[in-house]
Amino acid sequence: MDSLQTLESLGISLPSPAYILGAVLFGLIGIAAYRYGKRAGRPRTKWLGVALMLYPYAIAQTWLLYVVGVALCVGVFIDRH
């Protein structure tokens, strides 16, 4: 546990379980959207899938992770129709 305190003193903190769950969930949805977009010939859906897979690396706050993830999922849903 001493190494955890050392990391926290450097300003590095571990993500919460809610953040990890959201990152995995939106990553899986992104993989599905990418595959669907590639198979169906829909480039917008394909790129939204890529965005869903990669954006958790750029966002640190859990609430923002879910807001952006839901917005991208809505974009995939709208583009699907």
C-alpha positions as CSV (number, residue, x, y, z in Angstrom):
1,M,0.0,0.0,0.0
2,D,3.0,2.3,0.3
3,S,3.3,2.4,-3.5
4,L,-0.3,3.6,-3.8
5,Q,0.3,6.4,-1.4
6,T,3.5,7.3,-3.4
7,L,1.4,7.5,-6.6
8,E,-1.2,9.6,-5.0
9,S,1.4,12.0,-3.7
10,L,2.6,12.4,-7.3
11,G,-1.0,13.3,-8.4
12,I,-1.7,9.9,-10.0
13,S,-4.9,8.2,-8.9
14,L,-6.5,4.9,-10.0
15,P,-9.8,5.1,-11.9
16,S,-13.0,4.2,-10.1
17,P,-14.8,1.0,-10.8
18,A,-17.6,3.0,-12.4
19,Y,-15.1,4.5,-14.8
20,I,-13.6,1.1,-15.7
21,L,-17.0,-0.3,-16.3
22,G,-18.0,2.6,-18.5
23,A,-14.8,2.4,-20.5
24,V,-15.2,-1.3,-21.1
25,L,-18.9,-1.0,-21.9
26,F,-18.5,1.8,-24.5
27,G,-15.4,0.1,-25.9
28,L,-17.5,-3.0,-26.6
29,I,-20.3,-0.9,-28.1
30,G,-17.6,0.8,-30.2
31,I,-16.3,-2.5,-31.5
32,A,-19.8,-3.6,-32.5
33,A,-20.5,-0.2,-34.2
34,Y,-17.2,-0.4,-36.1
35,R,-17.9,-3.9,-37.4
36,Y,-21.4,-3.0,-38.3
37,G,-20.3,0.2,-40.1
38,K,-17.6,-1.7,-42.0
39,R,-19.9,-4.5,-43.1
40,A,-22.8,-2.2,-44.1
41,G,-20.6,0.3,-45.9
42,R,-21.5,3.1,-43.5
43,P,-18.4,5.2,-42.9
44,R,-20.0,7.5,-40.3
45,T,-21.0,4.5,-38.1
46,K,-17.5,3.0,-38.5
47,W,-15.8,6.2,-37.3
48,L,-18.3,6.7,-34.5
49,G,-17.3,3.2,-33.4
50,V,-13.6,4.1,-33.5
51,A,-14.4,7.2,-31.4
52,L,-16.3,5.1,-28.9
53,M,-13.3,2.8,-28.5
54,L,-10.7,5.6,-28.2
55,Y,-12.3,8.5,-26.3
56,P,-11.9,7.0,-22.8
57,Y,-8.2,7.5,-23.1
58,A,-8.7,11.3,-23.4
59,I,-11.3,11.8,-20.6
60,A,-10.5,11.6,-16.9
61,Q,-13.8,12.4,-15.2
62,T,-16.4,9.6,-14.8
63,W,-19.4,11.8,-15.4
64,L,-17.9,13.1,-18.6
65,L,-17.1,9.6,-19.8
66,Y,-20.8,8.6,-19.5
67,V,-22.0,11.9,-21.1
68,V,-19.8,11.6,-24.2
69,G,-20.4,7.8,-24.4
70,V,-24.1,8.2,-24.4
71,A,-23.9,11.0,-27.0
72,L,-21.8,8.9,-29.3
73,C,-24.2,5.9,-28.9
74,V,-27.1,8.2,-29.8
75,G,-25.1,9.2,-32.9
76,V,-24.6,5.6,-33.9
77,F,-28.3,4.9,-33.3
78,I,-29.4,7.9,-35.4
79,D,-27.0,7.0,-38.2
80,R,-28.2,3.4,-38.2
81,H,-31.7,4.5,-39.3
